[in-house]
Amino acid sequence: MKPYVRRNWPHLLLFALGMVVLVYVLRRADLAEIRLVLAAISPADALLLLVNLVVLVIFSGRWWLFLHAQGYRIPYHKLVGYRLAAFGVSYFTPGPHFGGEPLQVYLVTQRHGVPASASIAAVTLDKIFELIVNFTFLAAGLLFVIRTQVAPADVGNDAVVYALGLLALPLVLLALLWRGRHPLSGALGALRRVTDGPRLQRWQAVLRTSEDDVAVLCRTQPSILTAALGVSLLSWAAIIGEYWLMTRLLGLPLTLEQALLALVAARIAILLPMPAGLGALEASQVLALQMLGFSGATGATIALIIRARDVFLGLIGLWIGGAGIWTVTVTASQEEAALVPVPVSEPVPVSDSIPNPSTITPSSYTSSS
């Protein structure tokens, strides 16, 4: 147990810090008021679940486009399940909200025969576009909030600089890949020179091929990039609509500007290096709603609904991912069993009346004659 603690002490420290913040936020909120706000939700408000499902389906659109552009036509509902599995891994993994991307590559490669380089290229482009659109939304949302004077200008200006700095990272990465550079495999090569591992050398070759695939896709099929951008904008429109609908179902008369402020606060909290934004998400909603003139219990209620939704979807994703890995393992075991040579059957005993040629020796032959 001690080696595990020494190896993961930063993640465990962040988890403990998130728990402290979560307990502090919930203690400041009135639990009785939270129950009253939750009681305002009726069974007829199941429309929110339908909207959540629509958002989940849209999220897999970019990934499907990039695989389809490379000639790999995988059923869309399969990718939705794999994307949900990746979300489950990222959500419950200690650290920032990343980590499920290798599972996406693994499932598509092992279950559908897509080459690892093509699968990595599709996931890389999907993640780059996700980051570009997310950080663009954060910067634009913060500027919009400042113009409408919903939040203090000094707080908003600092946050805009922070969002623009984050936005520059995926933009630079996409530009380098478009020009045929190899930033990812180059970084892995630098790591390989330090560790000198043969496995890293193989992955560096695969990653370099993936970067070449990305460059070819960007140069020869720019329409796919435009379509992926359209899917990204559609997904964000669905996210904004989902959040606004949730506030309406709770009876909160938020304007569009106020809903954007609270949603931007939630997205910034998720980007913090906390496991699943633990504590940060709850604090962001409590502070944002209090800034807008509502009670802290209202913000805590919104955070609890978001948390319950994400935990539910994450658990389903882990189940899908586990089932997918188990299927791959069973299939591989069956294929290995089919390749094992069948043992030769024992020779049939020879009748006593007919001598077995293998038992005849020169001496026996002479005696018999």
C-alpha positions as CSV (number, residue, x, y, z in Angstrom):
1,M,0.0,0.0,0.0
2,K,2.9,2.4,0.8
3,P,4.3,2.3,-2.8
4,Y,0.9,3.1,-4.2
5,V,0.6,6.1,-1.8
6,R,4.1,7.4,-2.7
7,R,3.4,7.0,-6.4
8,N,0.0,8.7,-6.3
9,W,0.3,11.2,-3.5
10,P,-0.4,14.3,-5.7
11,H,-3.7,12.8,-6.9
12,L,-4.6,11.6,-3.3
13,L,-3.8,15.1,-2.0
14,L,-6.1,16.7,-4.6
15,F,-8.8,14.2,-3.8
16,A,-8.6,15.1,-0.1
17,L,-8.6,18.8,-0.9
18,G,-11.7,18.3,-3.1
19,M,-13.4,16.5,-0.3
20,V,-12.6,19.3,2.2
21,V,-14.0,21.9,-0.2
22,L,-17.1,19.8,-0.9
23,V,-17.9,19.3,2.8
24,Y,-17.3,23.1,3.4
25,V,-19.7,24.1,0.6
26,L,-22.4,21.7,1.7
27,R,-22.2,22.8,5.3
28,R,-22.7,26.4,4.2
29,A,-25.8,25.5,2.3
30,D,-29.2,25.0,3.9
31,L,-30.1,21.3,3.5
32,A,-33.7,22.0,4.1
33,E,-33.8,24.5,1.3
34,I,-32.0,22.0,-1.0
35,R,-34.8,19.5,-0.3
36,L,-37.4,22.2,-1.2
37,V,-35.6,23.0,-4.4
38,L,-35.4,19.3,-5.4
39,A,-39.0,18.8,-4.5
40,A,-39.9,21.3,-7.3
41,I,-38.8,18.6,-9.8
42,S,-41.8,16.5,-11.0
43,P,-41.9,13.2,-12.9
44,A,-43.0,15.3,-15.9
45,D,-39.6,16.9,-16.0
46,A,-38.1,13.7,-17.4
47,L,-37.5,15.8,-20.5
48,L,-34.1,16.7,-19.0
49,L,-33.1,13.0,-19.3
50,L,-34.0,13.1,-23.0
51,V,-31.9,16.2,-23.5
52,N,-29.0,14.6,-21.7
53,L,-29.2,11.6,-24.1
54,V,-29.2,13.9,-27.1
55,V,-26.1,15.7,-25.8
56,L,-24.4,12.3,-25.3
57,V,-25.2,11.2,-28.8
58,I,-23.9,14.4,-30.4
59,F,-20.6,14.2,-28.6
60,S,-19.6,11.2,-30.7
61,G,-20.2,13.0,-34.0
62,R,-16.6,14.3,-34.5
63,W,-15.0,11.0,-33.7
64,W,-17.3,9.2,-36.2
65,L,-16.5,11.8,-38.9
66,F,-12.7,11.4,-38.5
67,L,-12.9,7.6,-38.6
68,H,-15.3,7.7,-41.6
69,A,-13.0,10.1,-43.4
70,Q,-10.2,7.5,-43.1
71,G,-12.4,4.8,-44.6
72,Y,-13.5,3.0,-41.4
73,R,-17.3,2.8,-41.1
74,I,-18.1,1.8,-37.5
75,P,-21.8,1.8,-36.3
76,Y,-22.6,5.1,-34.7
77,H,-24.2,3.6,-31.6
78,K,-21.0,1.6,-30.9
79,L,-19.0,4.8,-30.8
80,V,-21.5,6.4,-28.5
81,G,-20.9,3.5,-26.1
82,Y,-17.2,3.7,-26.4
83,R,-17.2,7.4,-25.8
84,L,-19.3,6.9,-22.7
85,A,-16.8,4.2,-21.5
86,A,-14.0,6.7,-22.0
87,F,-15.9,9.3,-20.0
88,G,-16.3,6.8,-17.2
89,V,-12.5,6.2,-17.0
90,S,-11.7,9.9,-17.2
91,Y,-14.4,10.8,-14.6
92,F,-13.3,8.4,-11.9
93,T,-9.5,8.6,-12.6
94,P,-7.7,10.7,-10.0
95,G,-6.4,13.8,-11.6
96,P,-7.6,16.1,-14.4
97,H,-10.6,15.2,-16.6
98,F,-8.5,13.1,-19.1
99,G,-7.5,9.5,-19.3
100,G,-10.2,7.6,-21.3
101,E,-8.7,8.3,-24.7
102,P,-6.5,5.1,-24.7
103,L,-9.6,3.1,-24.1
104,Q,-11.3,4.6,-27.2
105,V,-8.2,3.6,-29.2
106,Y,-8.2,0.1,-27.7
107,L,-11.8,-0.7,-28.3
108,V,-11.9,0.6,-31.9
109,T,-8.7,-1.2,-32.7
110,Q,-9.4,-4.5,-31.1
111,R,-13.1,-4.8,-31.8
112,H,-13.3,-3.4,-35.3
113,G,-9.8,-4.0,-36.7
114,V,-9.0,-0.3,-37.2
115,P,-5.2,0.2,-37.4
116,A,-3.8,1.8,-34.2
117,S,-2.3,4.7,-36.2
118,A,-5.7,5.5,-37.8
119,S,-7.5,5.2,-34.4
120,I,-5.0,7.4,-32.6
121,A,-5.3,10.0,-35.4
122,A,-9.1,10.1,-35.1
123,V,-9.0,10.4,-31.3
124,T,-6.3,13.0,-31.4
125,L,-8.3,15.2,-33.8
126,D,-11.4,14.7,-31.8
127,K,-9.7,15.8,-28.6
128,I,-8.0,18.8,-30.3
129,F,-11.3,20.1,-31.6
130,E,-13.0,19.5,-28.3
131,L,-10.4,21.6,-26.5
132,I,-10.5,24.3,-29.1
133,V,-14.2,24.7,-29.0
134,N,-14.3,24.4,-25.1
135,F,-11.7,27.1,-24.6
136,T,-13.3,29.3,-27.3
137,F,-16.6,29.0,-25.5
138,L,-15.0,29.9,-22.2
139,A,-13.3,33.0,-23.6
140,A,-16.4,34.1,-25.6
141,G,-18.7,33.4,-22.6
142,L,-16.5,35.4,-20.3
143,L,-16.4,38.3,-22.7
144,F,-20.1,38.2,-23.1
145,V,-20.6,38.2,-19.3
146,I,-18.3,41.2,-19.0
147,R,-20.1,43.2,-21.7
148,T,-23.5,42.5,-20.0
149,Q,-21.9,43.4,-16.6
150,V,-23.2,40.3,-15.0
151,A,-19.9,39.7,-13.3
152,P,-17.2,42.1,-12.0
153,A,-14.9,43.2,-14.8
154,D,-11.6,42.6,-12.9
155,V,-12.6,38.9,-12.3
156,G,-13.8,38.4,-15.9
157,N,-10.6,39.9,-17.4
158,D,-8.3,37.6,-15.5
159,A,-10.4,34.6,-16.5
160,V,-10.4,35.6,-20.2
161,V,-6.6,35.8,-20.2
162,Y,-6.6,32.3,-18.6
163,A,-9.0,30.9,-21.2
164,L,-7.1,32.4,-24.2
165,G,-3.9,31.0,-22.9
166,L,-5.5,27.5,-22.8
167,L,-7.0,28.0,-26.2
168,A,-3.5,28.7,-27.7
169,L,-2.3,25.2,-26.8
170,P,-4.7,23.1,-29.0
171,L,-4.5,25.7,-31.8
172,V,-0.7,25.5,-31.9
173,L,-0.9,21.7,-31.9
174,L,-3.4,21.6,-34.7
175,A,-1.3,24.0,-36.8
176,L,1.9,21.9,-36.3
177,L,0.1,18.7,-37.3
178,W,-1.4,20.4,-40.3
179,R,2.1,21.4,-41.5
180,G,3.3,17.9,-41.2
181,R,5.3,18.3,-38.0
182,H,5.5,15.6,-35.4
183,P,5.2,17.3,-32.0
184,L,3.7,14.3,-30.1
185,S,6.0,11.6,-31.4
186,G,8.9,14.1,-30.9
187,A,8.0,14.5,-27.3
188,L,7.7,10.7,-26.9
189,G,11.1,10.4,-28.6
190,A,12.7,12.7,-26.0
191,L,11.2,10.6,-23.2
192,R,12.5,7.4,-24.9
193,R,16.0,8.8,-24.9
194,V,15.8,9.2,-21.1
195,T,14.2,5.8,-20.4
196,D,15.4,3.9,-23.4
197,G,12.5,1.5,-23.6
198,P,11.8,-0.7,-26.6
199,R,8.0,-0.4,-26.1
200,L,8.3,3.4,-26.3
201,Q,10.1,3.1,-29.6
202,R,7.3,1.0,-31.1
203,W,4.7,3.5,-29.8
204,Q,6.7,6.4,-31.2
205,A,6.6,4.8,-34.7
206,V,2.8,4.3,-34.4
207,L,2.3,7.9,-33.1
208,R,4.4,9.3,-35.9
209,T,2.3,7.4,-38.5
210,S,-0.8,8.8,-36.8
211,E,0.5,12.4,-37.1
212,D,1.1,11.8,-40.8
213,D,-2.5,10.6,-41.1
214,V,-3.7,13.7,-39.4
215,A,-1.7,15.9,-41.8
216,V,-3.1,14.1,-44.8
217,L,-6.6,14.3,-43.5
218,C,-6.3,18.0,-42.8
219,R,-4.9,18.8,-46.2
220,T,-7.0,16.6,-48.4
221,Q,-10.4,16.7,-46.6
222,P,-10.9,20.2,-45.1
223,S,-14.6,19.7,-45.4
224,I,-14.4,17.1,-42.7
225,L,-12.8,19.6,-40.4
226,T,-15.7,22.1,-41.2
227,A,-18.2,19.4,-40.4
228,A,-16.4,18.5,-37.1
229,L,-16.5,22.2,-36.2
230,G,-20.3,22.2,-36.9
231,V,-20.8,19.2,-34.7
232,S,-18.8,20.9,-31.9
233,L,-21.0,24.0,-32.1
234,L,-24.1,21.9,-32.1
235,S,-22.9,20.1,-29.0
236,W,-22.3,23.3,-27.2
237,A,-25.7,24.6,-28.1
238,A,-27.1,21.4,-26.6
239,I,-25.1,21.9,-23.4
240,I,-26.3,25.4,-23.0
241,G,-29.9,24.4,-23.6
242,E,-29.6,21.5,-21.2
243,Y,-28.3,23.8,-18.4
244,W,-30.9,26.4,-19.0
245,L,-33.6,23.8,-19.0
246,M,-32.4,22.4,-15.7
247,T,-32.6,25.8,-14.1
248,R,-36.1,26.3,-15.5
249,L,-37.2,23.0,-14.1
250,L,-35.9,24.0,-10.7
251,G,-38.0,27.2,-10.9
252,L,-35.0,29.6,-11.3
253,P,-35.8,32.7,-13.4
254,L,-32.3,32.9,-14.9
255,T,-31.7,35.0,-18.0
256,L,-29.5,33.7,-20.8
257,E,-26.7,35.9,-19.6
258,Q,-27.0,34.6,-16.0
259,A,-27.2,31.0,-17.2
260,L,-24.0,31.5,-19.3
261,L,-22.2,32.8,-16.3
262,A,-23.1,29.8,-14.1
263,L,-22.3,27.4,-16.9
264,V,-18.9,29.0,-17.6
265,A,-18.1,28.7,-13.9
266,A,-19.0,25.0,-14.0
267,R,-16.8,24.4,-17.0
268,I,-13.8,26.2,-15.5
269,A,-14.3,24.1,-12.3
270,I,-14.2,20.9,-14.3
271,L,-10.9,21.9,-15.9
272,L,-9.2,22.2,-12.5
273,P,-6.9,19.4,-11.6
274,M,-9.4,17.7,-9.3
275,P,-10.8,14.2,-9.8
276,A,-14.1,14.8,-11.5
277,G,-14.0,18.5,-10.4
278,L,-14.7,17.3,-6.8
279,G,-15.5,20.2,-4.6
280,A,-14.6,22.7,-7.3
281,L,-17.9,22.1,-9.2
282,E,-20.0,22.5,-6.1
283,A,-18.1,25.7,-5.1
284,S,-18.4,27.2,-8.5
285,Q,-22.2,26.8,-8.6
286,V,-22.7,28.1,-5.1
287,L,-20.5,31.2,-5.7
288,A,-22.0,31.9,-9.2
289,L,-25.6,31.7,-8.0
290,Q,-24.9,33.8,-4.9
291,M,-23.2,36.4,-7.2
292,L,-26.5,36.4,-9.2
293,G,-28.6,37.0,-6.1
294,F,-29.8,33.5,-5.4
295,S,-29.1,31.4,-2.3
296,G,-26.2,29.1,-1.9
297,A,-28.6,26.1,-1.6
298,T,-29.8,26.7,-5.1
299,G,-26.3,26.5,-6.5
300,A,-25.6,23.4,-4.4
301,T,-28.7,21.8,-5.8
302,I,-27.6,22.4,-9.4
303,A,-24.2,21.0,-8.6
304,L,-25.8,17.9,-7.0
305,I,-27.9,17.3,-10.0
306,I,-24.9,17.6,-12.4
307,R,-22.9,15.3,-10.1
308,A,-25.6,12.7,-9.9
309,R,-26.0,12.7,-13.7
310,D,-22.2,12.4,-14.3
311,V,-21.8,9.6,-11.8
312,F,-24.7,7.7,-13.3
313,L,-23.3,8.1,-16.8
314,G,-19.8,7.3,-15.7
315,L,-20.9,4.0,-14.0
316,I,-22.7,3.0,-17.2
317,G,-19.6,3.9,-19.2
318,L,-17.4,1.7,-16.9
319,W,-19.8,-1.2,-17.4
320,I,-19.7,-0.8,-21.2
321,G,-15.9,-0.5,-21.2
322,G,-15.5,-3.5,-18.9
323,A,-17.9,-5.5,-21.2
324,G,-15.9,-4.5,-24.3
325,I,-12.6,-5.5,-22.8
326,W,-14.0,-8.8,-21.6
327,T,-15.3,-9.5,-25.1
328,V,-12.0,-8.7,-26.7
329,T,-10.2,-11.0,-24.1
330,V,-12.6,-13.9,-24.7
331,T,-12.4,-13.6,-28.5
332,A,-8.6,-13.5,-28.3
333,S,-8.6,-16.7,-26.1
334,Q,-10.9,-18.5,-28.5
335,E,-8.7,-17.6,-31.5
336,E,-5.6,-18.8,-29.6
337,A,-7.3,-22.0,-28.8
338,A,-8.2,-22.5,-32.4
339,L,-4.6,-22.2,-33.4
340,V,-3.4,-24.9,-30.9
341,P,-2.4,-28.1,-32.9
342,V,-4.8,-31.0,-32.4
343,P,-2.9,-34.0,-30.9
344,V,-2.5,-37.0,-33.1
345,S,-4.7,-39.9,-31.9
346,E,-3.1,-43.1,-30.6
347,P,-2.5,-45.9,-33.1
348,V,-5.1,-48.5,-33.3
349,P,-4.0,-51.8,-31.7
350,V,-2.9,-54.4,-34.2
351,S,-4.6,-57.8,-34.3
352,D,-2.6,-60.7,-32.8
353,S,-2.9,-62.6,-36.0
354,I,-1.1,-60.0,-38.0
355,P,2.3,-59.0,-36.7
356,N,3.1,-55.4,-36.3
357,P,5.9,-54.5,-38.7
358,S,7.5,-52.1,-36.1
359,T,7.9,-55.1,-33.7
360,I,9.7,-57.4,-36.1
361,T,13.4,-57.7,-35.5
362,P,16.0,-59.7,-37.4
363,S,16.2,-62.3,-34.7
364,S,12.5,-62.9,-34.5
365,Y,12.3,-63.1,-38.2
366,T,15.0,-65.8,-38.2
367,S,13.4,-67.8,-35.5
368,S,10.1,-67.8,-37.2
369,S,11.6,-69.1,-40.4
